[in-house]
Amino acid sequence: MKINFRNLGFAAAFLTALYAFSGCNEATVLGKDLIPGADKVIVKDTTINTLITHNIANIDSSIFTGQDNFVGALGSFSDPLFGKSHGFLYTQVGLPKAEFTFEGTGWTVDSVVLYIGCDTVWYGENAPQNLSVYRMNEPTFKIDSNYRYDRALSYDPSKQLASATVYPVYPKDSLNIYGTKVGPQLRIKLNNSFGTELFQQRADGAFLSDSAFNKWLGGLAIVPDTTSGASKTMLFTNLNTGETRLTVYYKNSEKDSIIANFPFVPNPGVGGSAHANYFSRNYTGTEVANNINTNRPGGDNLLYLQEAPGIYAQLQLPEIENIPKAVINKAELVITEINSGSSGRDDLFTEPDRLFLMRYITHDSLGFLIDYGNPSQPDLAYFGGNKTVISEVGPYKVVQYKFNIARHLQFILDKKLENSVLKLEALSSRYPIDMRRLKAGGGNATPPANVKLRIIYTQL
């Protein structure tokens, strides 16, 4: 039998880091200060290690693009644990003005550039991204429509306007254009032949109004190269930054350095620029694929969580009914990362800043836990869910998330609330479509990496 010492070395380092933090004692992992002093009272400290967890992957019906949703994900990358993610962007632009015509006569194209407003944050590698631009083929593409993120819109592959390589946008990545400084943005050079085609349009035709122009053009589809290994980055676009536009740089028979800007029009009225974002995930061939939607009676031994739209988990809390009549002093739900080392590229594909916990009221409706506080002014400092680094030995970082759910358990013990299934998800405060992910111990993983519920109560 061949022994893989590299894997054993990683496993040893990971367990050493985790046990070094825990001191081989679960109470230490959770903090000895959680146990209140006891004087003539019976205070008990118990940890439930039999939580049942299931990983769920399905379409997120709460995420729409279009209308006033201007932020999107553009790009493609492959995560060795969580598979492939692809983001396509669709947009229209408006005219420089109604009944537009290019200045003068005898026009010659210098260049045609599509500028896309983009955040200076990206996910994945700081690497080039291969993008193509096509004319769309969506006659009903309108700004007043919502588009589900999982709906791919149609474009014409025979009408390719560009094939370009772009890089993530840096905060100081400004550009001086004919003496005017512009902010960070994606810049995609289109074919000059498209500029020539624009020169052929007239003020009483396609250039009559924004509506007429978009009926002629249809829209622009910005499509990443989804070939495995070709692209390794997800960019976050914002069409409504004031930077999104199609710019024609040209000269005429009398003048050089002329600019015509066709801007993105965010107004929802007639002539506004339609836009949408198609986003897909593909788990085929990854370890995640064998651990989602399993319906295993005993649950999944690993948790896989992704920011939406992605994978979330359902948790069941058994043995709660075995607690005698008591006052719950502390109830802490603990989720601990399982670091996959260099093979999982945990250094590149980072964990979410926060997890979130809700309870199922019915099979498809959710409610806040009472520990969350008033939803309009939640008590997040008490409720928890933030990422905390508990160990960092060389490249092997381990993070942990904790939730305080004492009031929720008290209501269950007092028969004021059913012990319903909980929903655990990675929550992004940045974008409606986000990328960060977490691999953690499930309900029946080996302690101390398993998800657990520590309860300290005063028996009555």
DRENVEXDO-578046 format. One record per residue: residue in one letter; x, y, z of N, C-alpha, C in turn. Coordinates in pm, whole numbers, padded with zeros to 5 digits, always signed. Example, Ala and Ser with C-alpha at 12.3 -4.5 7.8 and 13.67 -1.06 7.14 Angstrom:
DRENVEXDO-578046
A+01319-00569+00780+01230-00450+00780+01320-00330+00780S+01285-00225+00708+01367-00106+00714+01290+00003+00787
***
This chain:
DRENVEXDO-578046
M+00085-00120+00000+00000+00000+00000+00088+00124+00000K+00060+00216-00090+00137+00340-00098+00078+00444-00004I+00163+00502+00080+00118+00602+00177+00147+00741+00123N+00046+00826+00121+00063+00963+00077+00102+01050+00195F+00233+01070+00216+00282+01144+00331+00243+01290+00325R+00225+01343+00204+00183+01482+00193+00047+01504+00256N-00046+01413+00224-00181+01424+00281-00178+01401+00432L-00095+01305+00476-00086+01280+00619-00028+01400+00691G+00068+01464+00627+00128+01583+00688+00027+01694+00703F-00055+01713+00600-00160+01815+00610-00260+01781+00719A-00303+01654+00722-00401+01613+00823-00346+01633+00963A-00219+01598+00981-00158+01615+01113-00151+01762+01151A-00114+01846+01055-00104+01990+01084-00241+02046+01118F-00342+02005+01042-00478+02055+01067-00528+02013+01204L-00513+01885+01238-00561+01838+01367-00482+01898+01481T-00351+01915+01460-00269+01978+01564-00317+02119+01590A-00348+02193+01482-00396+02331+01497-00529+02333+01571L-00619+02244+01532-00751+02244+01593-00746+02201+01739Y-00668+02097+01768-00660+02051+01905-00576+02144+01992A-00482+02213+01929-00405+02311+02006-00496+02420+02055F-00590+02458+01969-00685+02561+02012-00781+02507+02116S-00825+02383+02094-00927+02329+02184-00867+02277+02314G-00737+02254+02316-00676+02197+02436-00730+02060+02466C-00777+01989+02359-00836+01856+02374-00955+01859+02470N-01022+01972+02477-01135+01987+02568-01238+02077+02503E-01358+02024+02475-01460+02102+02406-01500+02225+02483A-01496+02216+02618-01533+02333+02697-01439+02449+02669T-01311+02418+02645-01214+02523+02616-01243+02587+02483V-01287+02507+02383-01321+02562+02253-01428+02670+02267L-01523+02646+02356-01636+02736+02369-01615+02843+02475G-01515+02828+02560-01487+02931+02660-01534+02893+02798K-01440+02878+02892-01477+02841+03029-01558+02949+03098D-01543+03074+03051-01615+03184+03116-01765+03178+03094L-01811+03085+03008-01955+03075+02983-02028+03010+03101I-01957+02938+03187-02022+02867+03297-02038+02961+03415P-02163+02992+03454-02182+03085+03566-02147+03018+03698G-02118+03100+03798-02093+03047+03932-02219+02984+03989A-02203+02887+04073-02319+02817+04128-02312+02813+04281D-02418+02855+04345-02427+02853+04491-02563+02796+04528K-02564+02669+04567-02688+02599+04605-02784+02587+04487V-02732+02586+04368-02814+02560+04250-02746+02451+04170I-02824+02382+04089-02770+02275+04006-02748+02332+03866V-02624+02357+03830-02588+02408+03699-02522+02297+03620K-02574+02272+03504-02520+02164+03421-02470+02218+03289D-02369+02150+03241-02303+02188+03116-02302+02065+03026T-02370+02074+02913-02377+01958+02824-02354+02003+02681T-02297+01915+02603-02274+01943+02461-02344+01836+02378I-02428+01880+02287-02499+01788+02197-02416+01775+02069N-02365+01655+02045-02282+01628+01929-02355+01548+01822T-02486+01540+01832-02562+01455+01740-02655+01537+01651L-02618+01660+01624-02701+01742+01535-02707+01677+01396I-02820+01690+01333-02839+01632+01199-02834+01746+01098T-02741+01737+01002-02721+01844+00905-02734+01791+00763H-02797+01869+00678-02810+01835+00536-02772+01955+00451N-02692+01931+00347-02658+02035+00251-02762+02040+00140I-02810+02159+00110-02917+02177+00012-02871+02271-00098A-02890+02231-00223-02862+02316-00337-02985+02321-00426N-03042+02437-00443-03154+02454-00535-03158+02598-00584I-03250+02629-00671-03263+02764-00726-03312+02858-00617D-03247+02973-00605-03285+03073-00506-03388+03167-00569S-03513+03149-00533-03621+03227-00594-03624+03372-00549S-03539+03410-00455-03540+03547-00404-03449+03641-00483I-03367+03586-00573-03269+03668-00644-03316+03699-00785F-03332+03828-00811-03368+03875-00944-03266+03978-00991T-03254+03991-01122-03170+04094-01180-03258+04182-01268G-03202+04293-01317-03280+04385-01397-03345+04493-01312Q-03425+04578-01375-03490+04691-01310-03389+04774-01230D-03407+04784-01098-03315+04865-01019-03205+04783-00953N-03181+04662-01003-03071+04577-00954-02954+04591-01051F-02862+04681-01020-02756+04716-01114-02625+04641-01091V-02612+04572-00979-02489+04502-00945-02494+04360-00999G-02385+04314-01057-02384+04180-01114-02249+04112-01098A-02244+03985-01138-02122+03905-01135-02085+03870-01278L-01960+03896-01314-01913+03872-01450-01781+03797-01445G-01778+03680-01507-01653+03605-01512-01675+03457-01500S-01567+03385-01473-01573+03239-01464-01453+03191-01383F-01477+03093-01296-01366+03030-01225-01406+02888-01186S-01306+02810-01153-01327+02672-01112-01265+02651-00975D-01348+02614-00879-01307+02590-00741-01291+02438-00725P-01176+02389-00679-01155+02244-00670-01254+02173-00578L-01311+02246-00481-01409+02185-00390-01552+02208-00436F-01581+02330-00484-01720+02371-00509-01755+02381-00657G-01663+02347-00745-01697+02342-00885-01687+02475-00957K-01761+02486-01068-01752+02600-01158-01863+02702-01133S-01826+02829-01151-01922+02938-01143-01901+03028-01263H-02013+03067-01327-02007+03152-01446-02105+03268-01431G-02062+03387-01472-02150+03504-01470-02149+03575-01603F-02268+03592-01665-02284+03662-01792-02356+03794-01765L-02320+03898-01839-02381+04029-01820-02448+04073-01950Y-02569+04127-01936-02642+04179-02051-02680+04324-02024T-02664+04408-02126-02701+04549-02105-02731+04618-02237Q-02805+04725-02227-02825+04818-02337-02758+04951-02302V-02745+05037-02400-02699+05174-02379-02793+05266-02456G-02789+05395-02422-02875+05491-02489-02796+05578-02587L-02865+05671-02648-02802+05764-02742-02738+05882-02669P-02640+05946-02732-02588+06071-02674-02698+06176-02659K-02791+06178-02752-02908+06264-02746-03008+06215-02850A-03132+06259-02838-03234+06221-02936-03199+06281-03073E-03236+06209-03178-03208+06250-03316-03059+06279-03334F-02981+06186-03284-02836+06204-03284-02777+06184-03423T-02671+06258-03449-02587+06234-03566-02443+06264-03528F-02350+06193-03588-02209+06218-03562-02169+06355-03617E-02069+06411-03557-02028+06548-03589-01961+06553-03726G-02002+06653-03807-01937+06677-03935-01967+06570-04038T-01870+06552-04130-01882+06451-04235-01747+06382-04252G-01748+06276-04330-01623+06205-04358-01566+06138-04234W-01650+06063-04163-01607+06003-04035-01511+05886-04055T-01417+05876-03964-01324+05763-03958-01314+05715-03814V-01329+05585-03795-01323+05528-03660-01179+05521-03612D-01156+05573-03491-01029+05547-03422-01042+05420-03339S-01146+05414-03256-01173+05294-03176-01314+05303-03119V-01366+05187-03081-01496+05178-03013-01473+05098-02886V-01508+05156-02772-01478+05092-02643-01605+05082-02560L-01627+04964-02504-01736+04944-02408-01678+04954-02268Y-01729+05048-02189-01686+05068-02050-01795+05013-01958I-01754+04935-01862-01847+04877-01765-01805+04920-01625G-01894+04984-01551-01866+05017-01412-01839+04890-01333C-01731+04891-01255-01689+04768-01189-01630+04799-01053D-01658+04714-00957-01600+04728-00824-01452+04691-00829T-01379+04740-00732-01237+04707-00723-01214+04585-00634V-01319+04507-00613-01312+04380-00542-01336+04268-00643W-01260+04160-00635-01286+04045-00719-01270+03919-00636Y-01312+03805-00694-01302+03677-00624-01227+03580-00713G-01131+03510-00655-01049+03418-00732-00911+03476-00750E-00850+03445-00862-00713+03488-00887-00709+03629-00946N-00600+03698-00918-00573+03824-00984-00512+03790-01120A-00599+03754-01211-00556+03696-01338-00639+03752-01452P-00590+03741-01574-00668+03792-01689-00797+03714-01709Q-00895+03784-01759-01028+03727-01784-01060+03743-01932N-01095+03633-01997-01129+03636-02140-01278+03661-02157L-01312+03769-02225-01451+03807-02245-01479+03826-02394S-01601+03794-02434-01648+03823-02569-01776+03905-02559V-01800+03987-02660-01920+04070-02665-01998+04036-02791Y-02128+04013-02774-02214+03978-02887-02337+04070-02886R-02398+04085-03003-02528+04151-03010-02634+04054-02962M-02724+04105-02881-02828+04019-02824-02939+03991-02923N-03015+03887-02890-03128+03847-02973-03249+03826-02883E-03287+03934-02813-03398+03930-02717-03495+04045-02748P-03595+04022-02834-03685+04131-02874-03761+04195-02758T-03780+04122-02648-03858+04176-02535-03768+04221-02419F-03640+04243-02445-03545+04286-02343-03578+04431-02304K-03629+04450-02180-03676+04582-02138-03630+04611-01995I-03614+04741-01965-03568+04781-01833-03673+04757-01726D-03800+04755-01761-03904+04739-01660-03933+04593-01629S-03845+04502-01670-03865+04360-01644-03761+04309-01544N-03807+04222-01455-03716+04148-01367-03673+04020-01437Y-03547+03982-01419-03496+03859-01480-03436+03771-01372R-03481+03648-01367-03422+03554-01271-03276+03532-01306Y-03194+03518-01203-03051+03503-01226-03017+03376-01301D-03104+03274-01297-03076+03147-01362-03129+03141-01506R-03175+03254-01557-03226+03258-01694-03120+03315-01787A-03071+03233-01879-02975+03278-01979-03050+03346-02093L-03008+03467-02128-03071+03539-02238-03001+03506-02370S-03070+03532-02478-03023+03491-02609-02933+03597-02672Y-02827+03552-02738-02744+03641-02819-02707+03568-02947D-02660+03643-03045-02630+03588-03176-02480+03560-03188P-02437+03434-03185-02293+03402-03193-02228+03450-03321S-02307+03472-03426-02251+03518-03553-02224+03668-03553K-02271+03738-03450-02253+03883-03442-02164+03918-03323Q-02042+03868-03329-01944+03897-03224-01883+04034-03248L-01887+04116-03145-01836+04252-03155-01698+04267-03093A-01657+04172-03009-01527+04183-02944-01484+04050-02886S-01355+04031-02878-01292+03922-02802-01174+03986-02733A-01181+03997-02602-01082+04077-02529-01038+04007-02402T-00923+04049-02354-00871+04004-02225-00868+04123-02131V-00932+04108-02016-00936+04217-01919-00878+04167-01787Y-00845+04261-01702-00788+04230-01571-00878+04288-01462P-00869+04234-01339-00943+04297-01229-00910+04445-01218V-01009+04522-01173-00996+04667-01166-00937+04705-01031Y-00835+04789-01032-00771+04835-00910-00829+04971-00869P-00826+05003-00739-00881+05131-00693-00816+05252-00760K-00687+05243-00793-00617+05356-00855-00607+05341-01007D-00687+05251-01061-00679+05222-01203-00763+05323-01283S-00724+05449-01278-00795+05553-01351-00733+05569-01490L-00800+05645-01575-00758+05659-01714-00778+05803-01757N-00681+05856-01832-00692+05991-01886-00730+05979-02033I-00851+06028-02065-00902+06019-02202-00919+06160-02257Y-00835+06194-02349-00840+06327-02412-00843+06437-02307G-00763+06421-02202-00752+06523-02100-00852+06511-01986T-00942+06412-01992-01042+06391-01887-01009+06264-01811K-00997+06275-01679-00965+06160-01596-01093+06088-01556V-01098+05957-01580-01215+05875-01546-01174+05770-01444G-01271+05723-01366-01245+05630-01258-01225+05487-01304P-01202+05397-01208-01181+05255-01241-01302+05195-01314Q-01275+05118-01415-01381+05058-01495-01322+04949-01583L-01407+04857-01627-01364+04761-01727-01365+04828-01864R-01265+04798-01945-01257+04855-02078-01244+04741-02179I-01341+04731-02269-01342+04626-02370-01345+04692-02507K-01239+04674-02583-01233+04734-02717-01315+04649-02814L-01410+04714-02881-01494+04646-02979-01432+04659-03118N-01483+04579-03209-01433+04582-03347-01463+04717-03411N-01369+04770-03486-01391+04896-03556-01505+04887-03657S-01529+04766-03707-01638+04748-03803-01773+04782-03741F-01784+04765-03609-01909+04803-03542-01923+04955-03543G-01813+05027-03528-01817+05172-03539-01863+05216-03676T-01813+05149-03779-01855+05180-03916-02004+05156-03933E-02055+05050-03870-02199+05021-03876-02278+05131-03806L-02225+05185-03696-02292+05296-03628-02296+05420-03716F-02190+05445-03792-02187+05561-03881-02299+05555-03985Q-02347+05436-04016-02449+05419-04119-02592+05449-04070Q-02608+05468-03937-02741+05494-03882-02775+05642-03893R-02907+05673-03894-02952+05808-03920-03042+05861-03809A-03049+05992-03802-03127+06059-03696-03276+06033-03708D-03324+05995-03823-03466+05963-03839-03489+05812-03838G-03386+05736-03803-03398+05591-03796-03357+05540-03660A-03248+05463-03653-03203+05404-03526-03160+05510-03425F-03117+05629-03474-03072+05735-03384-03182+05834-03349L-03308+05798-03376-03419+05887-03345-03439+05900-03194S-03434+05789-03123-03458+05786-02978-03388+05665-02918D-03381+05663-02784-03322+05547-02717-03398+05420-02751S-03530+05430-02756-03611+05312-02787-03581+05261-02927A-03571+05353-03023-03541+05312-03160-03401+05251-03170F-03308+05310-03097-03170+05259-03100-03162+05119-03042N-03228+05096-02929-03223+04963-02867-03301+04860-02945K-03401+04905-03019-03472+04811-03107-03378+04765-03219W-03295+04857-03266-03199+04822-03372-03084+04738-03318L-03024+04782-03207-02907+04712-03153-02945+04585-03077G-03055+04591-03003-03100+04477-02923-03041+04475-02784G-02911+04490-02776-02842+04484-02648-02707+04418-02666L-02626+04423-02562-02492+04366-02566-02480+04256-02461A-02432+04141-02503-02408+04029-02412-02258+04018-02390I-02215+04032-02263-02074+04018-02228-02057+03878-02170V-01984+03794-02239-01981+03650-02213-01839+03607-02174P-01820+03543-02060-01687+03495-02021-01651+03366-02094D-01524+03340-02100-01475+03212-02151-01494+03109-02041T-01584+03015-02062-01615+02915-01959-01535+02786-01976T-01440+02787-02068-01354+02670-02085-01275+02646-01957S-01267+02521-01914-01200+02489-01789-01056+02541-01788G-01025+02621-01688-00891+02673-01671-00862+02800-01748A-00952+02840-01838-00926+02959-01920-00941+03087-01840S-01039+03093-01752-01064+03211-01671-01071+03170-01525K-01021+03258-01437-01006+03219-01297-01053+03327-01201T-01139+03416-01250-01175+03532-01169-01322+03566-01187M-01384+03613-01078-01520+03668-01086-01512+03816-01050L-01560+03899-01141-01563+04043-01122-01703+04084-01079F-01712+04196-01009-01841+04246-00962-01869+04380-01029T-01966+04381-01117-01997+04500-01196-02107+04582-01130N-02107+04710-01162-02215+04800-01119-02243+04894-01235L-02350+04866-01306-02381+04941-01427-02419+05086-01397N-02458+05114-01274-02511+05245-01240-02409+05334-01168T-02283+05323-01205-02180+05407-01143-02156+05536-01220G-02218+05551-01335-02190+05665-01421-02076+05639-01517E-02013+05522-01506-01900+05489-01592-01940+05399-01709T-02056+05336-01702-02097+05241-01804-02144+05315-01929R-02081+05284-02042-02114+05353-02166-02045+05284-02283L-02092+05314-02400-02026+05275-02524-01969+05404-02585T-01840+05408-02609-01778+05530-02658-01715+05507-02795V-01748+05596-02887-01689+05594-03020-01588+05708-03028Y-01463+05672-03052-01358+05771-03075-01337+05780-03226Y-01350+05901-03279-01345+05913-03424-01292+06051-03466K-01275+06068-03591-01240+06198-03649-01324+06218-03775N-01336+06343-03815-01406+06371-03941-01311+06441-04037S-01362+06492-04144-01276+06550-04247-01208+06678-04200E-01255+06736-04088-01199+06862-04043-01139+06858-03902K-01170+06755-03826-01137+06758-03683-01093+06620-03636D-00998+06621-03540-00949+06497-03478-01006+06483-03337S-00987+06365-03281-01014+06339-03138-01155+06379-03097I-01254+06325-03165-01394+06349-03133-01448+06228-03057I-01534+06253-02959-01591+06146-02876-01742+06150-02884A-01803+06034-02901-01948+06020-02889-01976+05913-02784N-02041+05953-02674-02073+05861-02564-02217+05814-02572F-02235+05684-02573-02368+05622-02568-02383+05568-02426P-02448+05640-02335-02445+05605-02192-02548+05499-02153F-02516+05431-02046-02616+05346-01980-02718+05438-01915V-02846+05409-01938-02955+05494-01887-03032+05416-01781P-03013+05452-01653-03076+05372-01547-03224+05403-01524N-03275+05509-01586-03415+05549-01562-03511+05439-01605P-03609+05408-01521-03701+05298-01553-03805+05333-01659G-03808+05458-01704-03908+05499-01801-03875+05453-01942V-03949+05505-02037-03927+05471-02177-03786+05513-02218G-03714+05423-02282-03580+05455-02326-03473+05414-02228G-03509+05365-02110-03411+05319-02014-03338+05196-02065S-03217+05175-02013-03133+05065-02060-03166+04936-01986A-03217+04839-02059-03243+04707-02000-03110+04643-01960H-03116+04558-01858-02994+04490-01812-03034+04366-01735A-02944+04270-01729-02969+04145-01657-02836+04076-01632N-02840+03977-01543-02722+03901-01506-02760+03753-01498Y-02693+03672-01578-02713+03527-01571-02597+03466-01493F-02632+03383-01394-02528+03322-01311-02558+03174-01292S-02454+03092-01305-02475+02947-01291-02362+02886-01209R-02396+02776-01141-02298+02695-01069-02309+02552-01120N-02194+02486-01126-02188+02348-01173-02096+02270-01080Y-02155+02175-01005-02079+02099-00905-02028+01965-00958T-02050+01937-01084-02014+01807-01140-01866+01775-01119G-01840+01653-01070-01703+01606-01055-01631+01653-00930T-01702+01722-00839-01639+01771-00716-01689+01691-00596E-01620+01706-00483-01664+01638-00362-01797+01692-00313V-01827+01816-00347-01957+01874-00309-02071+01797-00373A-02050+01752-00497-02157+01687-00573-02213+01565-00499N-02129+01497-00422-02173+01377-00350-02231+01410-00212N-02239+01538-00180-02283+01576-00046-02391+01683-00046I-02465+01694-00154-02578+01788-00158-02706+01712-00194N-02815+01753-00131-02948+01696-00157-02947+01544-00140T-02876+01495-00037-02863+01350-00018-02981+01288+00056N-03046+01367+00143-03155+01315+00228-03111+01196+00312R-02984+01189+00349-02938+01081+00435-03007+01091+00571P-03062+00981+00621-03133+00987+00751-03047+01042+00863G-02919+01007+00864-02830+01055+00970-02763+01187+00939G-02794+01242+00822-02737+01370+00785-02603+01357+00714D-02548+01469+00674-02419+01475+00605-02309+01505+00707N-02196+01438+00692-02090+01458+00791-02005+01582+00764L-02028+01647+00650-01960+01772+00619-02063+01878+00580L-02032+02002+00613-02115+02115+00572-02046+02187+00458Y-02122+02220+00353-02072+02301+00243-02167+02420+00229L-02113+02539+00249-02194+02660+00244-02136+02757+00142Q-02224+02818+00063-02185+02920-00034-02275+03040-00020E-02218+03157-00042-02303+03275-00048-02397+03262-00167A-02513+03322-00156-02619+03302-00254-02578+03356-00392P-02630+03286-00495-02707+03163-00491-02613+03042-00485G-02631+02961-00384-02540+02849-00367-02598+02743-00277I-02514+02691-00188-02553+02581-00100-02577+02635+00041Y-02685+02590+00102-02711+02619+00242-02732+02488+00316A-02753+02494+00445-02770+02372+00524-02896+02379+00608Q-02953+02264+00632-03064+02250+00726-03014+02174+00849L-03048+02225+00966-03002+02168+01093-03120+02124+01177Q-03106+02006+01236-03203+01959+01335-03133+01944+01469L-03203+01982+01576-03146+01980+01712-03212+01869+01794P-03159+01747+01788-03217+01638+01866-03176+01651+02013E-03238+01570+02096-03205+01558+02238-03247+01679+02322I-03304+01780+02260-03348+01896+02338-03455+01855+02438E-03539+01761+02398-03647+01717+02485-03595+01642+02608N-03469+01600+02606-03412+01530+02721-03366+01623+02832I-03363+01752+02803-03324+01848+02906-03440+01865+03004P-03415+01854+03133-03524+01869+03230-03570+02014+03237K-03672+02038+03316-03719+02175+03334-03604+02258+03386A-03576+02368+03315-03454+02441+03347-03462+02583+03293V-03369+02663+03340-03344+02795+03284-03217+02783+03201I-03227+02819+03072-03111+02812+02984-03024+02935+03008N-02905+02913+03062-02811+03023+03083-02736+03059+02956K-02701+02958+02881-02624+02979+02759-02649+02863+02665A-02668+02894+02536-02678+02789+02434-02604+02841+02312E-02498+02772+02278-02409+02821+02173-02393+02716+02065L-02434+02753+01946-02417+02668+01829-02283+02704+01763V-02199+02603+01741-02062+02627+01694-02039+02554+01562I-01991+02628+01462-01957+02572+01331-01809+02594+01310T-01735+02488+01281-01589+02495+01269-01544+02452+01130E-01462+02533+01069-01411+02506+00936-01323+02382+00934I-01328+02308+00824-01231+02204+00795-01146+02255+00680N-01024+02288+00710-00934+02345+00610-00885+02237+00515S-00893+02264+00386-00852+02167+00285-00712+02191+00233G-00645+02292+00287-00507+02317+00248-00492+02361+00105S-00374+02341+00050-00345+02387-00085-00429+02315-00190S-00468+02191-00164-00547+02117-00263-00685+02178-00282G-00739+02239-00177-00870+02302-00187-00863+02450-00218R-00743+02505-00227-00719+02647-00255-00796+02736-00158D-00793+02699-00030-00860+02782+00072-00794+02918+00086D-00670+02929+00042-00603+03059+00045-00660+03154-00058L-00717+03098-00163-00770+03178-00274-00920+03197-00265F-00991+03087-00236-01137+03092-00227-01175+03103-00080T-01199+03223-00037-01209+03255+00105-01346+03228+00164E-01351+03232+00299-01474+03204+00373-01563+03329+00381P-01691+03308+00401-01782+03422+00421-01752+03493+00552D-01777+03623+00556-01757+03700+00679-01860+03664+00784R-01977+03621+00740-02086+03595+00835-02172+03479+00787L-02218+03400+00882-02325+03303+00856-02453+03355+00918F-02565+03301+00873-02694+03346+00926-02781+03225+00956L-02863+03239+01059-02944+03127+01108-03089+03172+01120M-03179+03093+01060-03324+03118+01071-03393+02986+01101R-03522+02993+01130-03599+02871+01157-03712+02858+01056Y-03744+02735+01023-03854+02709+00930-03986+02715+01007I-04078+02796+00957-04214+02800+01012-04298+02695+00940T-04287+02691+00809-04341+02584+00727-04228+02535+00638H-04257+02444+00545-04150+02389+00463-04088+02493+00370D-04158+02604+00344-04103+02704+00252-04111+02848+00306S-04138+02864+00434-04137+02998+00492-04048+02998+00616L-03981+03111+00637-03880+03123+00741-03914+03234+00839G-03862+03221+00960-03878+03323+01062-03746+03344+01135F-03732+03461+01196-03612+03490+01274-03617+03417+01408L-03500+03381+01458-03492+03331+01595-03510+03449+01690I-03570+03423+01804-03596+03531+01899-03465+03596+01946D-03357+03519+01946-03226+03572+01988-03174+03678+01890Y-03226+03679+01769-03183+03777+01669-03227+03918+01708G-03333+03926+01786-03384+04056+01829-03485+04112+01731N-03511+04240+01745-03603+04309+01654-03543+04311+01514P-03611+04255+01413-03553+04250+01278-03511+04386+01224S-03580+04493+01268-03541+04626+01220-03419+04680+01293Q-03391+04626+01410-03272+04662+01487-03216+04536+01555P-03162+04445+01477-03119+04316+01534-03002+04332+01630D-02999+04240+01726-02891+04238+01825-02781+04143+01776L-02708+04187+01674-02608+04101+01612-02491+04073+01703A-02459+04168+01790-02348+04147+01883-02375+04028+01973Y-02501+04010+02013-02537+03895+02096-02560+03771+02011F-02632+03785+01901-02674+03670+01821-02553+03599+01760G-02456+03674+01713-02335+03614+01659-02344+03583+01511G-02260+03489+01468-02253+03449+01328-02132+03502+01254N-02052+03586+01320-01934+03642+01255-01821+03540+01248K-01737+03558+01147-01619+03471+01131-01512+03509+01232T-01456+03408+01297-01345+03427+01389-01234+03328+01355V-01114+03376+01339-01000+03286+01315-00956+03228+01449I-00962+03096+01462-00926+03033+01588-00788+02970+01585S-00735+02949+01465-00601+02891+01455-00543+02925+01320E-00414+02955+01318-00346+02983+01192-00202+02936+01205V-00182+02810+01167-00050+02748+01173+00001+02734+01030G+00093+02821+00993+00140+02821+00855+00025+02853+00762P+00009+02772+00656-00100+02798+00561-00235+02743+00605Y-00239+02677+00720-00361+02608+00761-00439+02694+00861K-00526+02774+00806-00611+02860+00887-00743+02790+00914V-00792+02804+01036-00923+02747+01074-01009+02860+01129V-01129+02872+01076-01221+02974+01125-01341+02908+01190Q-01410+02986+01271-01524+02932+01346-01634+03038+01352Y-01757+02991+01360-01874+03078+01371-01957+03030+01490K-02009+03124+01569-02089+03090+01686-02219+03169+01687F-02326+03100+01727-02456+03165+01745-02504+03143+01887N-02557+03246+01948-02622+03235+02079-02772+03216+02058I-02823+03101+02099-02964+03070+02075-03033+03027+02205A-02993+03084+02317-03048+03044+02447-03198+03072+02455R-03242+03187+02409-03384+03221+02417-03467+03129+02329H-03413+03095+02213-03482+03002+02124-03503+02867+02194L-03399+02815+02258-03410+02687+02329-03504+02698+02448Q-03502+02812+02518-03590+02829+02633-03736+02821+02590F-03768+02882+02478-03905+02877+02426-03944+02734+02389I-03848+02657+02338-03876+02517+02305-03903+02437+02432L-03819+02455+02534-03837+02384+02661-03969+02421+02727D-04009+02548+02714-04132+02595+02776-04256+02566+02691K-04238+02490+02582-04348+02450+02494-04415+02570+02426K-04339+02676+02410-04392+02794+02342-04352+02797+02195L-04270+02703+02157-04219+02699+02020-04182+02557+01985E-04210+02520+01861-04173+02386+01815-04022+02381+01788N-03966+02263+01806-03825+02242+01775-03813+02216+01625S-03829+02322+01547-03833+02309+01402-03692+02308+01343V-03685+02272+01218-03558+02269+01147-03506+02411+01131L-03374+02428+01137-03310+02557+01120-03242+02564+00984K-03232+02683+00930-03161+02706+00805-03033+02783+00833L-02919+02728+00793-02789+02791+00809-02737+02827+00672E-02702+02954+00652-02655+02997+00521-02543+03099+00534A-02462+03108+00429-02360+03211+00420-02426+03339+00372L-02405+03446+00444-02476+03571+00416-02378+03677+00367S-02404+03731+00250-02320+03838+00196-02386+03972+00221S-02308+04066+00271-02355+04204+00286-02306+04290+00170R-02237+04227+00073-02177+04302-00037-02265+04304-00161Y-02300+04185-00209-02367+04174-00337-02481+04071-00330P-02585+04087-00413-02691+03985-00414-02643+03851-00466I-02543+03853-00555-02479+03731-00603-02334+03737-00560D-02293+03644-00473-02157+03649-00420-02096+03510-00419M-01969+03499-00384-01892+03379-00413-01836+03304-00294R-01814+03371-00181-01736+03308-00073-01800+03180-00022R-01717+03089+00026-01767+02955+00061-01695+02900+00183L-01755+02793+00239-01702+02732+00361-01725+02582+00359K-01620+02508+00392-01631+02365+00420-01612+02348+00570A-01709+02287+00638-01706+02275+00783-01750+02136+00825G-01731+02107+00952-01775+01979+01005-01926+01973+01016G-01985+01863+00974-02129+01843+00985-02166+01785+01121G-02289+01742+01132-02338+01693+01260-02269+01568+01309N-02231+01480+01217-02165+01357+01261-02019+01352+01217A-01957+01469+01202-01813+01473+01180-01741+01441+01310T-01613+01413+01302-01535+01379+01420-01509+01503+01504P-01545+01500+01635-01513+01615+01723-01363+01639+01727P-01319+01763+01745-01398+01882+01774-01441+01960+01651A-01426+01902+01528-01460+01975+01407-01610+01973+01377N-01685+01887+01446-01828+01875+01415-01905+01999+01460V-02018+02022+01394-02108+02127+01441-02171+02077+01571K-02176+02164+01671-02221+02119+01804-02303+02228+01871L-02378+02187+01971-02458+02280+02049-02421+02262+02196R-02359+02362+02254-02325+02357+02395-02431+02432+02474I-02485+02365+02578-02591+02424+02658-02550+02425+02805I-02561+02539+02865-02541+02552+03011-02674+02595+03071Y-02725+02514+03164-02858+02545+03216-02862+02523+03368T-02956+02590+03430-02982+02575+03571-03108+02492+03587Q-03092+02375+03648-03205+02285+03663-03298+02334+03772L-03427+02332+03743-03528+02379+03840-03586+02262+03918
***
